[in-house]
Amino acid sequence: MDHTPRRRSVFGLCLAAAACLVITLSTAQLRTRSAKASTFPARSSVRSQLIGSWRLVSRETHKSNGELLPDPNLAATPSGFLVYDASGHVAVQLSRKGRSVEMLGEDCKIATATKTTPNTAQTILGYDAYFGTVTVHEQEGYVTHHLESALFPGDIGHDINRNFKLSGNRLTLSFDTTTQDGAPITRALVWERLE
């Protein structure tokens, strides 16, 4: 008995099913890409203006009386990079200039005494770094960084808020926190867009 027409019929159905599956998956991928792209919509929105790489210009910490507070961990002028991407992720790196191996002894003692402070990530050995996702609260004027991982393990899983102000190619992020001793402070970081 010859099964050739039947085999061709089954083969044809399999091809048609495979083609339908490919079209369905392609459509689903396009929808997923479209949804991800809408995390930071239209170029005119604040969200889209945040997308990019930023270099730290200045970082200042003020006491509640307005006095400028020196930072022994990152010093007066640390170097730093901030990245917001179109899929809604954030990564931050800050480093005290002039770090050296010779500093490790004293810095390690300080690191073991480090405790979490509210609404900020902690500096360890003259370095601060974290990455995660970002939620933009455009109307309220702040972003929330959701820390998926961080240099200081105590920061992992925290949400930290940053007020933002955009002016040309400058982005200012500011927030209230405390010193390790619990004194209230306000910190402002000015970033410049990398072109």
Residue pairs with C-beta under 8 A, 6 or more apart in sequence:
36 86
36 87
36 88
37 86
39 47
39 86
39 87
39 88
40 47
40 48
40 50
40 51
40 84
40 86
40 88
40 136
41 47
41 48
42 48
43 49
45 138
46 136
46 138
46 164
46 166
47 136
47 138
49 166
50 84
50 134
50 136
50 143
50 164
50 166
50 171
51 84
51 85
51 86
52 83
52 84
52 193
52 194
53 81
53 82
53 83
53 193
53 194
54 81
54 82
54 83
54 84
54 171
54 191
54 192
54 193
54 194
55 79
55 80
55 81
55 191
55 192
55 194
56 78
56 79
56 80
56 81
56 82
56 94
56 189
56 190
56 191
57 170
57 190
57 191
57 192
58 77
58 188
58 189
58 190
59 71
59 74
59 77
59 78
59 80
59 94
59 187
59 188
59 189
59 190
60 68
60 187
60 188
61 68
61 69
61 71
61 185
61 186
61 187
62 68
62 69
62 185
62 186
62 187
62 188
63 69
63 183
63 184
63 185
64 183
64 184
64 185
64 186
69 179
69 185
70 76
71 78
73 96
73 110
73 123
73 126
73 128
74 94
74 95
74 96
74 123
74 126
74 128
75 96
75 97
75 98
75 126
77 97
78 94
78 95
78 96
78 97
79 94
79 95
79 97
80 92
80 93
80 94
80 95
80 189
80 191
81 91
81 92
81 93
82 90
82 91
82 92
82 171
82 173
82 191
83 89
83 90
83 91
83 92
84 90
84 134
88 133
88 134
88 135
89 131
89 132
89 133
89 134
90 131
90 132
90 133
90 134
90 143
90 145
91 129
91 130
91 131
92 121
92 128
92 129
92 130
92 131
92 145
93 127
93 128
93 129
94 123
94 127
94 128
94 129
95 126
95 127
95 128
96 123
96 126
96 127
99 125
99 126
99 127
103 125
103 126
104 125
107 124
107 125
107 126
108 125
111 124
111 125
114 122
114 123
114 124
114 152
114 154
114 180
115 154
115 180
116 122
116 152
116 154
116 155
116 158
117 177
117 178
117 179
117 180
118 177
118 178
119 160
119 161
119 175
119 176
119 177
120 160
120 175
120 177
120 187
121 128
121 129
121 130
121 147
121 150
121 151
121 152
121 155
121 158
121 160
122 128
122 150
122 151
122 152
122 154
122 155
123 152
124 151
124 152
127 151
128 151
128 152
129 150
129 151
130 145
130 147
130 149
130 150
130 151
130 155
131 147
131 148
131 149
131 150
132 145
132 146
132 147
132 148
132 149
133 145
133 146
133 148
134 143
134 144
134 145
134 146
135 143
135 144
135 146
136 143
137 143
137 144
141 163
141 164
141 165
142 161
142 162
142 163
142 164
143 161
143 162
143 164
143 173
144 159
144 160
144 161
144 162
145 159
145 160
145 161
145 162
146 159
147 155
147 156
147 157
147 158
147 159
147 160
148 156
148 157
149 156
150 156
150 158
160 175
161 175
162 173
162 174
162 175
163 173
163 174
163 175
164 171
164 172
164 173
165 171
165 172
165 174
169 192
169 193
169 195
170 190
170 191
170 192
170 193
171 190
171 191
171 192
171 193
172 188
172 189
172 190
172 191
173 188
173 189
173 191
174 186
174 187
174 188
174 189
175 186
175 187
176 184
176 185
176 186
177 184
177 185
177 186
177 187
178 184
178 185
179 185
